[in-house]
Amino acid sequence: MNYLYLLINLATISVPLMASYHPKIQFYKNHRKFFLAIAISGLLFILWDVFFAHKEVWGFSDSYTLGFGLFGLPVEEWFFFLCIPYASLFLHIQLHRFGWLSPLKLSDKQLLRGSVLLLLFVLVVGLLHYDRWYTFVNALFFVLVFSFALRYQPHELKMFLPSFVAILIPFFMVNGLLTGSLLSEPVVWYDNDENLGIRIGTVPVEDLFYAFSMLMLPLMIYVRLLGTTAPDLKTAH
């Protein structure tokens, strides 16, 4: 079933992509800037991915990929950095557009206090495990992205955090399948010598930080391209 990874990508993006053309949503009007933001951010993660694959921090099963790619990455992995950010950030935008997360809005004081504690914790974890590539790089990059958002786009960060909790449900469903849930072998394997060896189901715990960085970075770029703030995303074209 060497097309499985491709099917997972297509299944992830298909519903939100079709929904973007719904008359009550019309998110397709923002596609040009949205895809540009994802592409800019995705380039960084592709470079990260190529390096980690070369170092065998992670790798890909030949059983579930089509067998061709670029720079050591299967074509499905390139597609991953389009599908997951699109589906996840589309969900974030629509959750706020329709006001479904309004009761969970954080105050400025809650954001600042929680952020300081979280950043200190993640930074300490990363520095204590400097010899584990996946843990160390994930922790430091998370601290950089989170700190930048806190400094320059606190409003977007405050809105994204409740969304992120909701996004983690489908994210872990997809990533769980990729890392071996319900399969005889994982689509994407990890060298546990390069991470903490702690799994949420089959997903390395570091993927929490990875997911945040992979989504918050393009969101910040997208907001900059729009020249607006999160509550206005639905009306900006």
Secondary structure, DSSP 8 states (H G I E B T S, - for coil): -TTHHHHHHHHHHHHHHHHTTSTTT-GGGGHHHHHHHHHHHHHHHHHHHHHHHHTTSEEE-TTSS-S-EETTEEHHHHHHHHHHHHHHHHHHHHHHHTTTTGGG---HHHHHHHHHHHHHHHHHHHHHTTT-HHHHHHHHHHHHHHHHHHHH-HHHHHHHHHHHHHHHHHHHHHHHHHTTTTSSS-SEEE-GGGS---EETTEETTHHHHHHHHHHHHHHHHHHHHTS-GGGTTT--
